[in-house]
Amino acid sequence: MMENLGSRAGASGDLGEALPKRCEYPDSKHRNRFIVGGVSVEISGDRSADAMLVPPLALFWRESRAADVSVRVEWVAKLTEMPGRRLFDSGSTWRLYEDGAAGFQFDFSTPILGKQTYKRMLVDAQFHRATVKMNEECFAGTVYLEAPLAYPLDELLIMHRLTQERAIELHGSGIVRANGVGNLFVGHSGAGKSTTTRLWTSREEVEVLSDDRIIVRQDEVRQDEVRQDEVRQDDVRYGDGRARPAGPVSPTGMRMYGTPWHGEAMFASPNSAPLSRIFVLEHGQGNVITRLSRSEAVGELFARAFVPFHRHEYIENALSFLEQLADSVPCYRYSFEPDQRAVDRILRFND
């Protein structure tokens, strides 16, 4: 995901300058913050471009009192290969290495900028502090400059941070009805998430949190702590003092959040909603809804989860959370036909 910064020079003074010079970095001059799925991220650097949020993330900008993840952007003359055991290779844009000092090393490359690494993220084992190093050599002689947190780095950072929390990213579409009922439709690519989203938006007044990727986490506000009509952004906070997104408390104890990483229907919302039901989508006939057992639900959800597989503890934490999710939220298999009758079936459905 490349951005032509030349056309934006007028809006941000130093964006139209030549590549940043290599220098010593005192305290960062520019900072920005955003929140995705309850994870607060602060990015900082010595140039305004370093802290710029790409359009998908700009929608998730929000002030917060504490950052779960702090990212520092630095420019270096060249990025050389560093020793470390390779843990994963995406086969296209990024590779993951074990780094003894920093925890993990993510190297990013693209044919547009040649074979060498154009940016590198060094992050601690808790995914709390990270440094993104940008390779000046790769951008020399070009008007293009990739934002430090451009996809897929942003999603990789959030996805790995979720391994440290009671939360998970799922391949799904989150649809919230006007009465506050939140349904999550999960499915592999081609299962019908975008189709389901279009059917609902053409029929009902709904909010779509995402048509492709949803983060689910435990709702940290109990029903007995605050009345639903009193839940406000300034009053309700996480245990560490961070403001929780406003909205009614979840009756199931689980909440789903929109993400910047949308699908074909192009829906991405920074909002969240109580999670009432989960439907595992598959194409079929008759719009048949079948209740899943606990073990079936965990298996189906895990197969549609974004979980880093290079650490067994990440997998164990994911399975543990999915068991809690399956115990809290009714899960169903939905064999549906892609027309308005599929929406009618859900509207008439009672647990």
Buried (B, 14 or more C-beta within 10 A) or exposed (E): BEBEBEEEEEEBEBBBEEBBEEEEBEEBEBBBBBBBBBBBBBBBBBBBBBBBBBEBBEBBEBEBEEBBBBBBBBBBEEBEEEEBEEBBEEEEBBBBBBBEEBBBBBBBBBEEBEEBBBBBBBBBEEBBBBBBBBBBBBBEEEEEBBBBBBBBBBBBBBBBBBBBBBBBBBBBBBBBBEEBBBBBBBBEEEBBBBBBBBBBBEEEEBBBBBBBBBBBBBBBBEEEEBEEEEBEEEEBBBEEEBBBBEBBBBBBBBBBBBBBBBBEBEBBBBBBBBBBBBBBBBEEEEBBBEEBEEEBBBBBBBEBBBBBEEBEEBBEBBBEBBBBBBEBBBBBBBBBBEEEEBBEBBEEBEE
